[in-house]
Amino acid sequence: MVVDPSSPRFARQRVLAGFGEDAQQRLADSHVLVIGAGGLGSAILPILAAGGVGILTVVDDDTVAESNLHRQTLHTTDDLGAAKAESAAERLRALAPEADIRVSTTRFAEGATFDILLDVDVLVDASDNPASRYLANDAATIRAIPLVWGSALGYAGQVGVAWDDKGIDYRDLFPQDTSETGDTCEIVGVLPSVCGVIGSMMATEVFKIITGVGEPLLGRVAAYDALTGRTREIEYRRDPEAPRPGSLEERTTLPEIIPNRGLAPEELAAELSGDTPPVLLDVRERWESELVSIPGSVLIPLGELPDRLGELDADAPTVVYCHHGMRSDRALQFLERMEFAHARHLTGGVDAWAAKVDPSLPRY
């Protein structure tokens, strides 16, 4: 399958001032990898596929839940429980049959997925997960490619471009990840149209980078407020005196095999029925626990975890879970820093548990 840049479907792009056949050819020759097929990915991916990107790789280890559907418009009720990456790829192949649509249902993680960036021209972080964004930033730095990132939460969103080869990256804006107790869309919600606006802006940045048309958001963040309809710009630059988080050699010196931090619902069920079941740590809010929980869980909401750490045994095997896996991933990062050597988290959260292990449980 080869995208034909001379196809009539791209006629309205080729006639754009400053665009032309050369820009369309660059899109056809490009490979873009998108982390996340959720709310932002549902806006980004169809635009890139329809716009003529030749190779499009979708990376997402999550499954489709009903609570996703108001904003994750690549998926339908028929896709509930399916892998998001596979569901998205099915829609994209129907939209752009000539494009090479590739799928990875594994987590974008250190040491495990850097190889898939070998021939990628632009990396896109649509996970809306700060931990993934820092990893994507460092991976893009290692591979010397640009990263387009965005976030959507509540009624607002932001878009930016990180490109270390051009002298600026995400750590110049936020040097360290301090978000383990931050808000998520599971807690504060998100307006679906915000995902559409931010995702479209991210796709535009990809087009600009690949084609050379326009000025990418380097050293600038575009912030959008849906309640007022206003967009403002935040400028930042690299501090030459600030310490970097490590040389590229240090960043790339990774073990060949990284321990699996995630646990599938079926794997957890097997461990819970064994002789030495792990401690179950629920980091959701109390009202969520009252709706549904895995029996035997210890409830410590994510925001209370630093103050209540003494209630846990750092030497005990521990499995953290939340609704879909975002908060538990942040909690796991915090526990790892606190030297909980045997901590893991439940991939897909209690929602995946209800879908795959105990269908009698309510889902919200």
C-alpha positions, 0 to 999 in steps of 0.5 A: 500500500502506497499513498498517491500524493497526486490523488484527487482526494488531496486536491484541496491541500495541494492548491494551498498557498505554499503547499503544493505537490512537494509538501504532499509528497513529504506527507506520503513519505512520512511515518508518524507514531501516535501514542494514544487512541483516546480523546486526543487521538480520535481527533489527530489520527483521522486527520493525519490518515485523511491528510495523506500520511504514508505510515501511521503507527497507533500505540495504546495498551488500553481497551474501550470503555463506555465512559470513553465514548463521549470524547473518543469518537473513533470508537463505538459501542460495538468496540466496548472491551476491544483494544483501542489501537485495533479499534482505531486502526479499523476506522483509519483503514476504512478512511485511508485504505492506501495508508500503512496503518500499524498497531501496537497494543503494548505500553510505550515504556522504557527499553521496550518500545524505543525500537519502533521509533527507528524510522519515525519522522514525528512522535505524537503524545496523545496519551494525555499522561504526564509520565508518558509525555516525559518518556516520549520527550526523552525518547524523541531526544534520543532518536533526534525527532520532534515531539508534538504534545497536547493535553485536554482537561476540564474546559481547557487544553494546551499544545506544544512542540518539543524538539531537542535538535532545535534547542528546546524540549518539554523539560525546558518547560517542566523540568520534572514530573510532579504530577503524581497527585494531579487532576485527571479527566476521571476526576474533573472531567473533560469537555469532548469538544476540547479534545477535538480542538486540541487534537486538531491543533496537534495534527496541524503541528505534525503537518507543519513539521513534515511539510515545512509549511508554517511555523511550529510551536517551538518554545511556545505553548498554545493554551485554549479556554473553551469557556471564553473561546480564547487562545493565548500563547506562553513562551519559554526557552532553555536555560543554558545554566540549568542542569539537564536530567542526564546525558543522552548516553545515560538515557540510552543505557537501559537494560535489555529487559525491563520488568513488567510494571503492569498486570493484566486482569486475568494475571491478577485474578490468578495471583489473588487465588494463589497462596500469597495474594498481593495487597490490593491498593485502590487509589480512587476516590471514596465515592468510586469505591462505593460504586465498585471495588475488588474485594479485599482492597485497601482504599487510599485516594491518590491525593492522600497517598504521600501522607498515608504511606506508612499504612503500607508495607514496602516489602509486600507485593502490592498491586495498585488500581484505579478506574482505567489505569491512569491514576494507578500508573502515577501512584506506582511511580510514586511508590517506586520512588519510595522504594516499594520494590514489589509494586505493580499496577492493574492495566485498565483498572477496575473497569477492565477487571469488571469486563474481563474477570467479573462481569457481575460488577457495575461499570461507570 
